[in-house]
Amino acid sequence: MQDALDLARWQFGITTVYHFIFVPLTIGLTPLVALLQTFWFKTGKDEWYRLTRFFGKLLLINFALGIVTGIVQEFQFGLNWSEYSRMVGDIFGAPLAMEALAAFFIESTFLGIWIFGWGRLSRGVHLLTIWLVAFAVNLSAFFILAANSFMQYPAGATFDAELQRAAMANLGEVLFSTLSLSTFWHTISTAFVVAGTFVAGIALWWVVRAVRAGNVQSAVVYRKGAVVGCWAVLIAGISLIFSGHHQAQVITELQPTKMAAAELLCVTPEGDEGAGFTVIAFGECSQEAIENPEAAGEDDGVTRLIEIPKMLSWLAWTDGDTAITGMDTAEQVLDDAYLTPEEAEGIDWIPPQGVIFWTFRLMIAFGAFSAVLALVGLWVLRAGRTSGSGFVKFWAILSLPMPFLAGTFGWIFTEIGRQPFIVYPKALPALTPEAPILSGVETDLSLQTVNAVSPVVSAGSIALTVISFTVLYLVLAIAWFYLMKRYTSKGLNYEEAIPEVKADLDDSKPLTFSY
């Protein structure tokens, strides 16, 4: 069973991380393409049309790969994770069904109309189709994030003792829980940073190439795209800071084990002593330091090199003097709620400390590349300027993968941080100014990962699919990179005529995929 569990977790982790490469780019790039087309609609200038077609082509490549890689995940719920589906499927499946029946239906339908509608629809109607796609893509993200947030905080459900599974109590609470709204805000901000970096990086790279080649026309056109991308990064980046701060506050209250691991906070600070933020640390909190802090003393197993005093408390509560639940307290609460003293021996409720600590910091560090790109880009392109700087070209290319990595590390932090639960306890309390005493743990709706895997799917079957999907996804990754590089390297198509809507459409003309 343990082998099957490990393999099932690896398979879902591989498919999820790979799928998430495409998701934020689609979420953020669709509205940016719609914005570029809006500029063309309002101004009638050819450069906005060519930028729309250029980045629209890259959007379609990414969209197609995102669909292919996402389908696999849904089958895993019913196969590898059948016990999970049996336990919480009535709640978890509701937002996923809404996503498929409403959001995905809208985005796929109107994306098709947008693809084939150039020159067939009026410019206003055609513009409306891409904005509907942008709305539906973000609506799709909302439903999926609501489902994921239920795993992090199972609001809106009760435990059916007769059926021994979760039952829907309030759909509104499932969709609009505090964690769901916070996660949506943070994820959408991330998506716009990813897409803005993508647009700004590619456009700046082309600006430098055009300037060095003496092609003033192309440099001016790409400059417009770069400015749009840089402003998208800057605005979304500010939103990302505030949303990240808010989500840290929510997680500290709802998932104290995750935030304790993110700081390697072995022991709950006493009194009004706030927790610091460690920039670099090595090692992990020893089990002795967690279970018996007094005996362990100062030697908790962690070597901290750079620490900002009270910073973590400020991030969590906007108050540097408020204590945060350490691993020792959280572990004791979970032991008391789930286990007898005999059963508690050797059980570790703390998620992998090193993974959580470093993914949290790598998420922030890789995100900083986009901020630098936006500031550098807006500076060198100010007041109508262009640039042939080698540094700008280098930083534009270097920055392209960084927000993808930041988002990936963010999801690893989010998902691994709730382990060993696949559905985290709904009311595991934290040390807060309002509720300083730990009490009232609700355990009915929690589900440990070890109990969620299918009891009949063999380790060999999962191993075969892990290998198969890894090879398949490698092939798809190569295809995605090849197509993206190929069409990015081609640049704007100046030979393409601007489509004009005819009064009488020629019905004999076949629909063509003009991309």
Secondary structure, DSSP 4 states (H G I P E B T S, - for coil): -HHHHHHHHHHHHHHHHHHHHHHHHHHHHHHHHHHHHHHHHHH--HHHHHHHHHHHHHHHHHHHHHHHHHHHHHHHHHTTTHHHHHHHHHHHHHHHHHIIIIIHHHHHHHHHHHHH-TTTS-HHHHHHHHHHHHHHHHHHHHHHHHHHHHHHS-TTEEEETTTTEEEES-HHHHHS-HHHHHHHHHHHHHHHHHHHHHHHHHHHHHHHHHHHTT-HHHHHHHHHHHHHHHHHHHHHHHHHHHHHHHHHHHHHHH-HHHHHHHHT--SPPPTT-PPPEEEEEEE---HHHHH-HHHHTT--SEEEEEEETTHHHHHHHS-TTS----HHHHHHHHHHHH--HHHHTT---S--HHHHHHHHHHHHHHHHHHHHHHHHHHHHTGGG-----HHHHHHHHHHTTHHHHHHHHHHHHHHHTTTTEEE--TT-----SS--S------TT-EEGGGTS-SSS-HHHHHHHHHHHHHHHHHHHHHHHHHHHHHHHH---TTSPPP---SS--TTSPP----
